[in-house]
């Protein structure tokens, strides 16, 4: 099981290892009890100079019991913050996910 204290540490570790520390280190990352039919959500607002203003990542609380699912969902949401906001699940998103897989980001989980 992943605790609420471990989730932000996972985020910071993944940010350093796989995103070159380019995502905000102090971004709120938390579990959320939700009735929404999704496993996570990411949002970030920045200035025209790409300076972080605010944002968050939440992961569905149901995933806490499985470290692998939590890690993969967190990486997925981090990719949404890393690529342009209008990219959705398009080619840039998939290319970034494939790069993470090639780097071994999901080896322990997938």
N, C-alpha and C positions, 0 to 999 in steps of 0.2 A: 504494500500500500504506500502511496505517495502522500506525505503530509503537506499541510498548507505552508509550512516553513521550507520544505524541500523544493516545492515548485518554482519559486523565484530563483533559488540556487541553480536549478536545472537550466532555467532561462539564461542566467548569466554565464554559465559554463558553455552552453550551446552557442551563445552570442560570441564568446571568445574563440571557440574552436572552429565554428563553421561560417560565421558571418563577419569575421575580422573585427569584432567589437563595434561594428557600424550601427547596430541598433542601440537605442537608449538603455543604459545600464540600470537605471532606476525606474523603468517602466513597471507599473503595477501588473502583476501576474497572479491570478487567483483562481480557485475553484468556485463554481457557481451552481447552486441548485436551480435548475431551470426546467420549464415545461416546453421550451423551444425544441424543435426536432433537429438539433445539430449538436456536434461534439465540442465546438469551440468557436470563438469569435475574436477577431483582432481589429483594433482601431488605433490610428495615430494621426495626429494633427501636427503639422510643422509649418514654419514660415517659408517664404519664397526662397530663402537661402538654405532651406533644408534643416533648419534648427528645430529640434524637438520642442513642442509646446506641451502637449498632453496626449495620453492614449492609454491603452490597456490591452491585455490578453486575458480572456477567461476561458477556462476549460470546464466542460461539464463534470460536475461532481461525481457522476456515476463512473467515470474513468479512473478515479483514485485507486481503485482496487487492483489495477493492472499497470505496473510501471511502464511496460512497453507501449501500451496504447496511449498512456499519458505523454510519453516522450515523443511518439510519432505525431500526435495531435498538436503538441507544443511546437515541434519543428514546422509542421504545416502552417500554423498560424504565424510563426516567425517569418516564413517565406512571404506571406501576405504583406507584412510590414516592410520587408526588404526590397520587394519589386514595386514598380509603379502602382499606385492605388487603382488604376483602371484596368489592370491586367487580369483580374479575376483568376479563373482557373485555365487561362489560355496558354499559349506556347512558352511565354517567359516563365510562368509559374511552373510548368512541367519541366522546363530545362533546369530550373533551380532545384526542384525536387530530385531530378536525376543526378545533378551534381552532388547533392547531399548524400545520395545513395552511393555514388562512386567514391566519395570521401570516407565512407564507412559509418556515416551518422546513424544509420538504422540497423547496422549489423547485429547488435545485441537484441534488437526488438523484433526484427522482421525475418 
